[in-house]
Amino acid sequence: MLFGSERDFNLLTKVNRELLSDIIEQEILYYKFSLDETTANLYGEALDKVFQIPVKLSCLITRGDQVITTDDMGPDLNREASFAFLRSDLETSVVVPEVGDIVNWQENFYEVDTVRENQLFVGRDNSYNLTDYGSKFGKSVSIIVDCHLTRADRVGITE
């Protein structure tokens, strides 16, 4: 293969990191759910979730429209959002996104619903290959988390 080596990937990562940090400048606080510190009841439910100390990360944000629903309890605001992180930034920060984690952006809390990792450099995943040279080419570029707006009192995180 001519393109797609580790050197090419490092250049792409450097350019994307500069773009996210210096030009786009969208930052969030990522709260990792702590399973070890959270106490579950008899039914496996946790009334009070415990989160680790937040990590500040640069990302690309795609937010949906605000949706207001009304029921017997009154109006309720909802919004979906996607947060795209460079995989290497998450590795450096030792963050592994999982369902149930919390993203704090613009004083709002978003709970992670799905985690997607399907953007591959040169369309190849170097961790899965059927050739001898395959592990030297391609890599996972980003991780995208799809979230929904959640109430601050449900999360239990206060400043």
mmCIF file of the C-alpha atoms, coordinates in Angstrom:
data_MODEL
# 
_entry.id   MODEL 
# 
loop_
_atom_site.group_PDB 
_atom_site.id 
_atom_site.type_symbol 
_atom_site.label_atom_id 
_atom_site.label_alt_id 
_atom_site.label_comp_id 
_atom_site.label_asym_id 
_atom_site.label_entity_id 
_atom_site.label_seq_id 
_atom_site.pdbx_PDB_ins_code 
_atom_site.Cartn_x 
_atom_site.Cartn_y 
_atom_site.Cartn_z 
_atom_site.occupancy 
_atom_site.B_iso_or_equiv 
_atom_site.pdbx_formal_charge 
_atom_site.auth_seq_id 
_atom_site.auth_comp_id 
_atom_site.auth_asym_id 
_atom_site.auth_atom_id 
_atom_site.pdbx_PDB_model_num 
ATOM 1   C CA . MET A 1 1   ? 0.000   0.000   0.000  1.00 0.00 ? 1   MET A CA 1 
ATOM 2   C CA . LEU A 1 2   ? 1.193   3.471   -0.830 1.00 0.00 ? 2   LEU A CA 1 
ATOM 3   C CA . PHE A 1 3   ? -1.003  5.514   1.542  1.00 0.00 ? 3   PHE A CA 1 
ATOM 4   C CA . GLY A 1 4   ? -2.513  4.896   4.941  1.00 0.00 ? 4   GLY A CA 1 
ATOM 5   C CA . SER A 1 5   ? 0.587   4.227   7.024  1.00 0.00 ? 5   SER A CA 1 
ATOM 6   C CA . GLU A 1 6   ? 1.096   5.299   10.640 1.00 0.00 ? 6   GLU A CA 1 
ATOM 7   C CA . ARG A 1 7   ? 2.904   8.431   9.441  1.00 0.00 ? 7   ARG A CA 1 
ATOM 8   C CA . ASP A 1 8   ? -0.042  9.455   7.232  1.00 0.00 ? 8   ASP A CA 1 
ATOM 9   C CA . PHE A 1 9   ? -2.481  8.794   10.075 1.00 0.00 ? 9   PHE A CA 1 
ATOM 10  C CA . ASN A 1 10  ? -0.425  10.894  12.518 1.00 0.00 ? 10  ASN A CA 1 
ATOM 11  C CA . LEU A 1 11  ? -0.508  13.827  10.057 1.00 0.00 ? 11  LEU A CA 1 
ATOM 12  C CA . LEU A 1 12  ? -4.293  13.521  9.724  1.00 0.00 ? 12  LEU A CA 1 
ATOM 13  C CA . THR A 1 13  ? -4.678  13.372  13.505 1.00 0.00 ? 13  THR A CA 1 
ATOM 14  C CA . LYS A 1 14  ? -2.464  16.424  14.026 1.00 0.00 ? 14  LYS A CA 1 
ATOM 15  C CA . VAL A 1 15  ? -4.414  18.492  11.476 1.00 0.00 ? 15  VAL A CA 1 
ATOM 16  C CA . ASN A 1 16  ? -7.768  17.417  12.949 1.00 0.00 ? 16  ASN A CA 1 
ATOM 17  C CA . ARG A 1 17  ? -6.611  18.154  16.510 1.00 0.00 ? 17  ARG A CA 1 
ATOM 18  C CA . GLU A 1 18  ? -5.528  21.681  15.492 1.00 0.00 ? 18  GLU A CA 1 
ATOM 19  C CA . LEU A 1 19  ? -8.849  22.178  13.697 1.00 0.00 ? 19  LEU A CA 1 
ATOM 20  C CA . LEU A 1 20  ? -10.875 21.090  16.744 1.00 0.00 ? 20  LEU A CA 1 
ATOM 21  C CA . SER A 1 21  ? -8.781  22.918  19.341 1.00 0.00 ? 21  SER A CA 1 
ATOM 22  C CA . ASP A 1 22  ? -7.769  26.139  17.580 1.00 0.00 ? 22  ASP A CA 1 
ATOM 23  C CA . ILE A 1 23  ? -10.497 26.850  15.010 1.00 0.00 ? 23  ILE A CA 1 
ATOM 24  C CA . ILE A 1 24  ? -13.757 25.148  16.007 1.00 0.00 ? 24  ILE A CA 1 
ATOM 25  C CA . GLU A 1 25  ? -13.062 25.477  19.753 1.00 0.00 ? 25  GLU A CA 1 
ATOM 26  C CA . GLN A 1 26  ? -16.028 23.451  21.030 1.00 0.00 ? 26  GLN A CA 1 
ATOM 27  C CA . GLU A 1 27  ? -15.290 21.964  24.440 1.00 0.00 ? 27  GLU A CA 1 
ATOM 28  C CA . ILE A 1 28  ? -17.347 19.780  26.732 1.00 0.00 ? 28  ILE A CA 1 
ATOM 29  C CA . LEU A 1 29  ? -16.954 18.147  30.116 1.00 0.00 ? 29  LEU A CA 1 
ATOM 30  C CA . TYR A 1 30  ? -17.184 14.355  29.928 1.00 0.00 ? 30  TYR A CA 1 
ATOM 31  C CA . TYR A 1 31  ? -18.415 12.592  33.083 1.00 0.00 ? 31  TYR A CA 1 
ATOM 32  C CA . LYS A 1 32  ? -17.566 8.900   33.114 1.00 0.00 ? 32  LYS A CA 1 
ATOM 33  C CA . PHE A 1 33  ? -20.060 6.733   35.001 1.00 0.00 ? 33  PHE A CA 1 
ATOM 34  C CA . SER A 1 34  ? -18.376 4.923   37.914 1.00 0.00 ? 34  SER A CA 1 
ATOM 35  C CA . LEU A 1 35  ? -19.861 1.461   38.268 1.00 0.00 ? 35  LEU A CA 1 
ATOM 36  C CA . ASP A 1 36  ? -17.598 0.576   41.207 1.00 0.00 ? 36  ASP A CA 1 
ATOM 37  C CA . GLU A 1 37  ? -18.724 3.519   43.344 1.00 0.00 ? 37  GLU A CA 1 
ATOM 38  C CA . THR A 1 38  ? -22.433 3.344   42.493 1.00 0.00 ? 38  THR A CA 1 
ATOM 39  C CA . THR A 1 39  ? -24.632 1.313   44.820 1.00 0.00 ? 39  THR A CA 1 
ATOM 40  C CA . ALA A 1 40  ? -27.426 -0.686  43.217 1.00 0.00 ? 40  ALA A CA 1 
ATOM 41  C CA . ASN A 1 41  ? -30.597 -1.836  44.944 1.00 0.00 ? 41  ASN A CA 1 
ATOM 42  C CA . LEU A 1 42  ? -32.123 -5.322  44.942 1.00 0.00 ? 42  LEU A CA 1 
ATOM 43  C CA . TYR A 1 43  ? -33.380 -4.864  41.368 1.00 0.00 ? 43  TYR A CA 1 
ATOM 44  C CA . GLY A 1 44  ? -30.029 -3.684  39.990 1.00 0.00 ? 44  GLY A CA 1 
ATOM 45  C CA . GLU A 1 45  ? -31.175 -0.059  39.819 1.00 0.00 ? 45  GLU A CA 1 
ATOM 46  C CA . ALA A 1 46  ? -29.076 2.820   41.084 1.00 0.00 ? 46  ALA A CA 1 
ATOM 47  C CA . LEU A 1 47  ? -30.996 5.659   42.672 1.00 0.00 ? 47  LEU A CA 1 
ATOM 48  C CA . ASP A 1 48  ? -27.873 7.830   42.986 1.00 0.00 ? 48  ASP A CA 1 
ATOM 49  C CA . LYS A 1 49  ? -25.300 7.467   40.216 1.00 0.00 ? 49  LYS A CA 1 
ATOM 50  C CA . VAL A 1 50  ? -21.673 8.333   40.907 1.00 0.00 ? 50  VAL A CA 1 
ATOM 51  C CA . PHE A 1 51  ? -19.451 9.846   38.228 1.00 0.00 ? 51  PHE A CA 1 
ATOM 52  C CA . GLN A 1 52  ? -15.705 10.270  38.009 1.00 0.00 ? 52  GLN A CA 1 
ATOM 53  C CA . ILE A 1 53  ? -14.049 13.697  37.867 1.00 0.00 ? 53  ILE A CA 1 
ATOM 54  C CA . PRO A 1 54  ? -14.950 15.280  34.500 1.00 0.00 ? 54  PRO A CA 1 
ATOM 55  C CA . VAL A 1 55  ? -12.479 15.462  31.639 1.00 0.00 ? 55  VAL A CA 1 
ATOM 56  C CA . LYS A 1 56  ? -12.446 18.496  29.321 1.00 0.00 ? 56  LYS A CA 1 
ATOM 57  C CA . LEU A 1 57  ? -12.415 17.429  25.660 1.00 0.00 ? 57  LEU A CA 1 
ATOM 58  C CA . SER A 1 58  ? -12.539 19.161  22.295 1.00 0.00 ? 58  SER A CA 1 
ATOM 59  C CA . CYS A 1 59  ? -15.145 17.786  19.914 1.00 0.00 ? 59  CYS A CA 1 
ATOM 60  C CA . LEU A 1 60  ? -17.405 18.446  16.975 1.00 0.00 ? 60  LEU A CA 1 
ATOM 61  C CA . ILE A 1 61  ? -21.031 18.906  18.034 1.00 0.00 ? 61  ILE A CA 1 
ATOM 62  C CA . THR A 1 62  ? -24.133 18.226  15.973 1.00 0.00 ? 62  THR A CA 1 
ATOM 63  C CA . ARG A 1 63  ? -27.258 19.201  17.844 1.00 0.00 ? 63  ARG A CA 1 
ATOM 64  C CA . GLY A 1 64  ? -30.853 18.533  16.977 1.00 0.00 ? 64  GLY A CA 1 
ATOM 65  C CA . ASP A 1 65  ? -33.829 20.825  17.339 1.00 0.00 ? 65  ASP A CA 1 
ATOM 66  C CA . GLN A 1 66  ? -35.482 21.456  20.674 1.00 0.00 ? 66  GLN A CA 1 
ATOM 67  C CA . VAL A 1 67  ? -38.648 19.417  21.069 1.00 0.00 ? 67  VAL A CA 1 
ATOM 68  C CA . ILE A 1 68  ? -41.228 20.431  23.672 1.00 0.00 ? 68  ILE A CA 1 
ATOM 69  C CA . THR A 1 69  ? -43.775 17.874  24.783 1.00 0.00 ? 69  THR A CA 1 
ATOM 70  C CA . THR A 1 70  ? -46.642 18.513  27.178 1.00 0.00 ? 70  THR A CA 1 
ATOM 71  C CA . ASP A 1 71  ? -48.269 15.957  29.447 1.00 0.00 ? 71  ASP A CA 1 
ATOM 72  C CA . ASP A 1 72  ? -50.056 15.907  32.820 1.00 0.00 ? 72  ASP A CA 1 
ATOM 73  C CA . MET A 1 73  ? -46.880 17.059  34.559 1.00 0.00 ? 73  MET A CA 1 
ATOM 74  C CA . GLY A 1 74  ? -46.476 20.089  32.258 1.00 0.00 ? 74  GLY A CA 1 
ATOM 75  C CA . PRO A 1 75  ? -44.092 20.955  29.418 1.00 0.00 ? 75  PRO A CA 1 
ATOM 76  C CA . ASP A 1 76  ? -40.842 19.027  28.955 1.00 0.00 ? 76  ASP A CA 1 
ATOM 77  C CA . LEU A 1 77  ? -37.879 20.060  26.806 1.00 0.00 ? 77  LEU A CA 1 
ATOM 78  C CA . ASN A 1 78  ? -35.841 17.501  24.897 1.00 0.00 ? 78  ASN A CA 1 
ATOM 79  C CA . ARG A 1 79  ? -32.978 17.677  22.415 1.00 0.00 ? 79  ARG A CA 1 
ATOM 80  C CA . GLU A 1 80  ? -30.694 15.133  20.829 1.00 0.00 ? 80  GLU A CA 1 
ATOM 81  C CA . ALA A 1 81  ? -27.020 15.817  20.144 1.00 0.00 ? 81  ALA A CA 1 
ATOM 82  C CA . SER A 1 82  ? -23.992 13.997  18.763 1.00 0.00 ? 82  SER A CA 1 
ATOM 83  C CA . PHE A 1 83  ? -20.465 14.616  20.013 1.00 0.00 ? 83  PHE A CA 1 
ATOM 84  C CA . ALA A 1 84  ? -17.565 13.476  17.797 1.00 0.00 ? 84  ALA A CA 1 
ATOM 85  C CA . PHE A 1 85  ? -14.169 12.986  19.433 1.00 0.00 ? 85  PHE A CA 1 
ATOM 86  C CA . LEU A 1 86  ? -10.799 12.089  17.993 1.00 0.00 ? 86  LEU A CA 1 
ATOM 87  C CA . ARG A 1 87  ? -10.113 8.556   19.166 1.00 0.00 ? 87  ARG A CA 1 
ATOM 88  C CA . SER A 1 88  ? -6.505  9.417   20.020 1.00 0.00 ? 88  SER A CA 1 
ATOM 89  C CA . ASP A 1 89  ? -7.673  12.278  22.304 1.00 0.00 ? 89  ASP A CA 1 
ATOM 90  C CA . LEU A 1 90  ? -9.879  9.845   24.204 1.00 0.00 ? 90  LEU A CA 1 
ATOM 91  C CA . GLU A 1 91  ? -6.971  7.407   24.525 1.00 0.00 ? 91  GLU A CA 1 
ATOM 92  C CA . THR A 1 92  ? -4.730  10.194  25.867 1.00 0.00 ? 92  THR A CA 1 
ATOM 93  C CA . SER A 1 93  ? -7.391  11.221  28.394 1.00 0.00 ? 93  SER A CA 1 
ATOM 94  C CA . VAL A 1 94  ? -8.056  7.551   29.292 1.00 0.00 ? 94  VAL A CA 1 
ATOM 95  C CA . VAL A 1 95  ? -11.766 7.896   28.494 1.00 0.00 ? 95  VAL A CA 1 
ATOM 96  C CA . VAL A 1 96  ? -13.721 4.979   27.058 1.00 0.00 ? 96  VAL A CA 1 
ATOM 97  C CA . PRO A 1 97  ? -17.216 6.224   26.164 1.00 0.00 ? 97  PRO A CA 1 
ATOM 98  C CA . GLU A 1 98  ? -20.086 3.999   27.263 1.00 0.00 ? 98  GLU A CA 1 
ATOM 99  C CA . VAL A 1 99  ? -23.862 4.188   27.435 1.00 0.00 ? 99  VAL A CA 1 
ATOM 100 C CA . GLY A 1 100 ? -24.919 6.069   30.579 1.00 0.00 ? 100 GLY A CA 1 
ATOM 101 C CA . ASP A 1 101 ? -21.996 8.511   30.643 1.00 0.00 ? 101 ASP A CA 1 
ATOM 102 C CA . ILE A 1 102 ? -22.805 12.245  30.796 1.00 0.00 ? 102 ILE A CA 1 
ATOM 103 C CA . VAL A 1 103 ? -21.696 15.091  28.535 1.00 0.00 ? 103 VAL A CA 1 
ATOM 104 C CA . ASN A 1 104 ? -21.947 18.636  29.949 1.00 0.00 ? 104 ASN A CA 1 
ATOM 105 C CA . TRP A 1 105 ? -22.259 21.261  27.225 1.00 0.00 ? 105 TRP A CA 1 
ATOM 106 C CA . GLN A 1 106 ? -23.582 24.807  27.644 1.00 0.00 ? 106 GLN A CA 1 
ATOM 107 C CA . GLU A 1 107 ? -24.734 24.044  31.211 1.00 0.00 ? 107 GLU A CA 1 
ATOM 108 C CA . ASN A 1 108 ? -26.912 21.200  29.902 1.00 0.00 ? 108 ASN A CA 1 
ATOM 109 C CA . PHE A 1 109 ? -26.428 17.504  30.620 1.00 0.00 ? 109 PHE A CA 1 
ATOM 110 C CA . TYR A 1 110 ? -26.667 14.916  27.840 1.00 0.00 ? 110 TYR A CA 1 
ATOM 111 C CA . GLU A 1 111 ? -26.824 11.199  28.584 1.00 0.00 ? 111 GLU A CA 1 
ATOM 112 C CA . VAL A 1 112 ? -25.012 8.884   26.160 1.00 0.00 ? 112 VAL A CA 1 
ATOM 113 C CA . ASP A 1 113 ? -27.407 6.550   24.314 1.00 0.00 ? 113 ASP A CA 1 
ATOM 114 C CA . THR A 1 114 ? -25.117 5.000   21.691 1.00 0.00 ? 114 THR A CA 1 
ATOM 115 C CA . VAL A 1 115 ? -21.403 4.909   20.936 1.00 0.00 ? 115 VAL A CA 1 
ATOM 116 C CA . ARG A 1 116 ? -20.332 4.674   17.291 1.00 0.00 ? 116 ARG A CA 1 
ATOM 117 C CA . GLU A 1 117 ? -16.850 3.933   16.025 1.00 0.00 ? 117 GLU A CA 1 
ATOM 118 C CA . ASN A 1 118 ? -17.120 3.506   12.281 1.00 0.00 ? 118 ASN A CA 1 
ATOM 119 C CA . GLN A 1 119 ? -14.883 6.153   10.721 1.00 0.00 ? 119 GLN A CA 1 
ATOM 120 C CA . LEU A 1 120 ? -11.788 4.327   9.536  1.00 0.00 ? 120 LEU A CA 1 
ATOM 121 C CA . PHE A 1 121 ? -8.681  5.892   7.985  1.00 0.00 ? 121 PHE A CA 1 
ATOM 122 C CA . VAL A 1 122 ? -8.370  4.611   4.381  1.00 0.00 ? 122 VAL A CA 1 
ATOM 123 C CA . GLY A 1 123 ? -11.352 2.375   5.120  1.00 0.00 ? 123 GLY A CA 1 
ATOM 124 C CA . ARG A 1 124 ? -9.264  -0.149  7.044  1.00 0.00 ? 124 ARG A CA 1 
ATOM 125 C CA . ASP A 1 125 ? -9.228  -1.313  10.637 1.00 0.00 ? 125 ASP A CA 1 
ATOM 126 C CA . ASN A 1 126 ? -5.660  -2.243  11.524 1.00 0.00 ? 126 ASN A CA 1 
ATOM 127 C CA . SER A 1 127 ? -6.831  -4.433  14.411 1.00 0.00 ? 127 SER A CA 1 
ATOM 128 C CA . TYR A 1 128 ? -8.662  -6.765  11.994 1.00 0.00 ? 128 TYR A CA 1 
ATOM 129 C CA . ASN A 1 129 ? -6.914  -7.890  8.840  1.00 0.00 ? 129 ASN A CA 1 
ATOM 130 C CA . LEU A 1 130 ? -6.297  -10.995 6.778  1.00 0.00 ? 130 LEU A CA 1 
ATOM 131 C CA . THR A 1 131 ? -2.922  -9.979  5.316  1.00 0.00 ? 131 THR A CA 1 
ATOM 132 C CA . ASP A 1 132 ? 0.589   -9.746  6.738  1.00 0.00 ? 132 ASP A CA 1 
ATOM 133 C CA . TYR A 1 133 ? 0.892   -6.017  6.009  1.00 0.00 ? 133 TYR A CA 1 
ATOM 134 C CA . GLY A 1 134 ? -2.661  -5.101  7.098  1.00 0.00 ? 134 GLY A CA 1 
ATOM 135 C CA . SER A 1 135 ? -1.750  -4.184  10.682 1.00 0.00 ? 135 SER A CA 1 
ATOM 136 C CA . LYS A 1 136 ? 0.437   -1.343  9.389  1.00 0.00 ? 136 LYS A CA 1 
ATOM 137 C CA . PHE A 1 137 ? -2.316  0.452   7.470  1.00 0.00 ? 137 PHE A CA 1 
ATOM 138 C CA . GLY A 1 138 ? -5.549  2.138   8.502  1.00 0.00 ? 138 GLY A CA 1 
ATOM 139 C CA . LYS A 1 139 ? -6.900  2.987   11.933 1.00 0.00 ? 139 LYS A CA 1 
ATOM 140 C CA . SER A 1 140 ? -10.014 4.142   13.757 1.00 0.00 ? 140 SER A CA 1 
ATOM 141 C CA . VAL A 1 141 ? -10.272 7.938   13.476 1.00 0.00 ? 141 VAL A CA 1 
ATOM 142 C CA . SER A 1 142 ? -13.125 8.994   15.733 1.00 0.00 ? 142 SER A CA 1 
ATOM 143 C CA . ILE A 1 143 ? -15.722 7.962   18.254 1.00 0.00 ? 143 ILE A CA 1 
ATOM 144 C CA . ILE A 1 144 ? -19.168 9.539   18.100 1.00 0.00 ? 144 ILE A CA 1 
ATOM 145 C CA . VAL A 1 145 ? -21.613 9.455   20.999 1.00 0.00 ? 145 VAL A CA 1 
ATOM 146 C CA . ASP A 1 146 ? -25.316 10.052  20.403 1.00 0.00 ? 146 ASP A CA 1 
ATOM 147 C CA . CYS A 1 147 ? -27.045 11.612  23.411 1.00 0.00 ? 147 CYS A CA 1 
ATOM 148 C CA . HIS A 1 148 ? -30.319 12.990  24.686 1.00 0.00 ? 148 HIS A CA 1 
ATOM 149 C CA . LEU A 1 149 ? -30.869 15.948  26.984 1.00 0.00 ? 149 LEU A CA 1 
ATOM 150 C CA . THR A 1 150 ? -31.476 14.909  30.573 1.00 0.00 ? 150 THR A CA 1 
ATOM 151 C CA . ARG A 1 151 ? -32.440 16.837  33.678 1.00 0.00 ? 151 ARG A CA 1 
ATOM 152 C CA . ALA A 1 152 ? -29.682 17.979  36.011 1.00 0.00 ? 152 ALA A CA 1 
ATOM 153 C CA . ASP A 1 153 ? -31.520 16.588  39.033 1.00 0.00 ? 153 ASP A CA 1 
ATOM 154 C CA . ARG A 1 154 ? -31.626 13.109  37.436 1.00 0.00 ? 154 ARG A CA 1 
ATOM 155 C CA . VAL A 1 155 ? -27.875 13.170  36.948 1.00 0.00 ? 155 VAL A CA 1 
ATOM 156 C CA . GLY A 1 156 ? -27.035 14.388  40.441 1.00 0.00 ? 156 GLY A CA 1 
ATOM 157 C CA . ILE A 1 157 ? -24.038 16.408  39.272 1.00 0.00 ? 157 ILE A CA 1 
ATOM 158 C CA . THR A 1 158 ? -23.730 19.839  40.855 1.00 0.00 ? 158 THR A CA 1 
ATOM 159 C CA . GLU A 1 159 ? -21.047 22.465  40.532 1.00 0.00 ? 159 GLU A CA 1 
# 
